[in-house]
């Protein structure tokens, strides 16, 4: 049955009435848990998500949303999942996860590109958070909700928290207040219309949606020479679209003032060779202490800021060879705030 505009508006306010469970799918790695797809109606269409439960009871869920060049596969990586799969690592640690595709990519609705903003994503994230607290299909209501963002969705995680104050922690990855303008412009220069890319051929993507040119992602998002070539190849095959209209308001969360309003624990994780987050010469990411000194002035004491640097990693820390060290640090942080 089609969903009316009035119903969609009500969804944003009430959430639970609008959840539509999709067919569950089994996860052989967790015979006592399992995963189930859910959709979240929002004014622009629907957000596609997958709820995965651990093999033991939990009252905590991590909402994992990818950045502008990725969909949910970034958190639920299929190649060598024992190394790269963040979602599976969190489930093994006893936490539920809900991976979600942003509007404009993956299985979520792709609205007309020039209408899409970061605020739309932040609003959609709020719908998901409230739904998790109210009770998702196949799960009891979660009393603790932690959001995890990457790059653009780190900014939208901040936007969601300071607007609603309804989460228990915020994990920010591929994020900082230190920007190297030449490096950012260099990455932007690798973007072109997704409609011209072989990955999106025949999908009817409107010209305002962009993606990275073939062969540019290793330099853009990895530490060249340290990435697994198979990971880089799969990264190219699963890349996503985004609209530049998502950036102006999304960048506000990297300016002084916004992040100081976050009133729950925050963890920031960056790669030591992140062109987008580490400043000129990667100076902000020399080590965890340097990143902390750079970021602490922008956060209130309530954030109880914690930082970590992934060695030999670019922007996409989930896909770095040393990503398991980062997973372990996140699990330790989660235990400090959610147990």
N, C-alpha and C positions, 0 to 999 in steps of 0.2 A: 504494500500500500504506500503511495507517495506520502511524504511528510510535508505538511503545509508550513508556510513561513511562520504562522502563529505558533505552531507546534515547535518549530526550531527555536523560536525565541524563548518559549517556555523551557526548552531543553537546557538552555544556557543557565537558567535560574534553578531548575529542579534536578536536572541531570539524571537521576535514577530512573525516572519514568521513560527516558529516551534510550536506554541501553538496549542494544540488539545483539544478543549472542549469536555467533556464527558457529559453524560446525567445529567441534573440538578435535584436536589432533594429538596423537600420543607422542610422548617423548621417551624413547627407549633408555635414555640415561637416568630417568627418574621414575621407576615403576610405581612408586607410591605417590608421586606428585602428578606431573603432567602439565600440559599447556592447552589453553583454549583461546581462540580468537574472539575478540569483542570489538564492537564499533561504537563510536561516540558521536551522535548527531550534533552538529554545530551549525551556525547560520550559513556557512559557505558550503555545507555538505556533510561529510562524515570524516572522522579520524579513525584510522584502522590501528588496532592494537592487538597484542598477544600477551595474555596473562599466564605466567608460568609459576607454579607452586613448588616449594622444596618438598623433600620427603619427610618433613616433620611439621608440626603446627607452628605458625608464626603469626604475629600481629603486625608485621612490618612489611611494606611493599616499597620497592624502588621503581619510580617511573622514569624510564630511560628514553630520551628523545634525541634524535640525531641532529647534526648541524646541516648547513645549507647544501653540502655536496653529498649527503648520505641519506639513506633510509634506515629502517630498523636493522638491516643486516649488519650495520656497523657494530651494534651491540651483541648480535647473535651470529657471529662469524662461522661459516661452514668449514673453512679450510683449517686443519689442525685445531679443532675447537678446544682441545686440552690446553692449548697455549693462548689462543686469541679470543676465545669466546667469553666476554665479560658477563653476559647474562648467565651462562652456565656456572661460572665461578661464584656469582652471588647466590644462586640457588643452592649450590653445594655448601655454602656457608650458612644456609638456613633462612635466607630472605626470599620473599616472593619478588618477582619482577614483572613490570608491565612495559614492554617495548612499544613505542608508538611512532608511526610515520607522521611527520609534519604535513600540514596542508601543502599541496603542491608537489608531493613526491610519494613514492611507494604505492601502497594500496589505498591511501587517503585521497580525498577529492582534490583535483587540480583545478582551482578556480581560474578565471581570467587573470593572467599574470600581473597586470598593472593594478589590480585591486588588492593584492596580497601584501600584508604588513606583518612585522614582528608582533605587533599587538594582537593580531588574529591568532598567532601561535600561542601567545601567553594566555589569551582568553580560553583557547582550546585546552591548554594544560590545566587551567583551573577547573574546567569541566571534568577532566580525568581525575584530578585530585579529589574532588568532591564525590565522584562516583566511587572511588576506591574506599573512601570513608563510609559511604552509605551501604556498600556491598555490591561486589561485581558478580556476574554469573559464575556459579561454582565455587564461590569463596565467601567466607564471613567478612563483615566489615573490618577494614584495617584501621587500627587505632594510631598507627604511626606511618607517615608517608614521607619519603625522601625523594626529591627530584634530582635527576642527574642529566646534565646537559653537555653538549659538545659544541664549541664555537658559537654560532648564532643562537643555538638553543640554550647555551649557558646564559646568554643575555636575557632570553625570554624566561628562563627560570627565575632570574632576579626580578624581572618585571612582574611575574606572577606572585612571588612572595611579598614584595612590598605593596602590592595592590590588595592582597587578601590575607596574608599572614596565617595561612592554613596548612603549612608543611612543617616537618620536624627537622629538616636538614636540607642543605643544597650542595650538591657536588658540581663544581665548575671545572670543566676540562677544555683545553684549547682556548683559554681565556686569561686575560690580564688587562691592566690599565696601561701597559707599556706597548706602544705600537711603533714599528719602523715603517714610516710612510712609503719609502722606496720599495720595501719588500711587499707591503700590502698592494701597492700599485702593480708590482711585478706579477703577483698572483692574479689580480684582476685582469691583467693583460692576456692571461691564458684562457679566459672565458669567451665563449661564442654561443650563438643560438643553438639550443638543444635540438631544434628541428633539423639542423644540418649534421647532426652526429649519428653515426651508424647505430649506436645503442638505442636511440629514440626514433629511428626511422619508421614511418608509418603509424605512429601513435597519435598523431593529430595534436602535437604539442604546439601551443601558440608561440609566435616569434619572440615574445617577451621573456620566455623562460630560457635560462642559460645553463650551460654545463662547461666542464673543462675540455679543452682540445685533447684529442688522443695523444698520449705520450708525455703529458705535462704533469701528471699527478704525483709522480715520484719526487720531482723537484718542488712541487707545491706543498705536499702534505707529509713527506717522509724525510728522513735523514739519508740523502742519497749515498748509496754504497753500503748501507747497513740494513736495508730492508730485504725481506725474503722476496725474490722475484715472483714467486707464485702468489704471494699476497698482493703485490702491486698489480699483477695481471687480473686477479679477481676484483680488486678495487676498481680497475677500469671497467670491467664488465658489469659491475653493480652500481656504478656511479649514478648520481641523481641530478634533478633540476632544481632551480631556485630562481627567484626574481630579485632584481636589484632593488625593487621597492620594499623588500624586507629589511634592507640594511639601515636606512636613515634612523628609524626609531629603535632598531636593535642596537645601534652603536651608542645610544644614550646610556645604556647600562654599563658601558666601559668608560664613562665620564665621571669625574668626581661628583659626589652627591647622591646618586642613585644607590650604589652598593652600600652606602653608610646606613641605609634604612633597613637592611636585612637584619632580622632579629633572632635568627636561629643559627646553629652551627654551620660553618662553611668550610669545605675543603677545596683547594685549587690544585689541579695537577696539570703540568705542561711538559712537553718534551724539550730537551736541552737544545734542539735545533729547530724550534718552531718559528718559521718565518713570519707568522701572523701574530704571535703572542709574546715574543721574547725581547722585543726592542732591537735597536741597532747592535749588530754583532752578537746577538743572542744574550746580551748583557744581563737581562733580568732573570735568566734561567741558568746561571752558572751553577747553582745548587739550591736546595730547598730553603736554606737560610737567606740567600739573596732574594729569592722570590717572595719569601715572607716579608722581608724588609721593604720590598717594593710595594707589596699589596696591603700590608697591615694598616697604613694610614687611611685607606679608603673604606675600611670596615669598622663597625662599632664593636665594642668589647663583647657584646652578646653573640657575635659571630664565632667567637672562640676559634679564630682562623687557624687552619692547618694547611701546610703546603707540601708538595712532593714534586720532584723532577724525575722524569723517565729518561735514562741515558740512551744516547744514540737513537733519538726519536724526533720526528718532526711534529706537525700539527695533529696528526691522527694517532694519538697515543695507544688506542686500542689495538692498533696494527703493528706496533713496534715489536721487535724481537724480545725485548725485556719487559713486555707488558705484564707479565705475571707478578713482578715486583710491585707494580702499581696496583694490581688487583688485591694483593695482600695488604697494602697500605689502606686501601678503601675499606676492606673488611675490618681492619683494626679500628678505623675511624667510625664505621657503622656500629661496632660494638660499644664504642664510647658514648654514642648518642641514642642508640635504639634498644639496648638491652637493659 
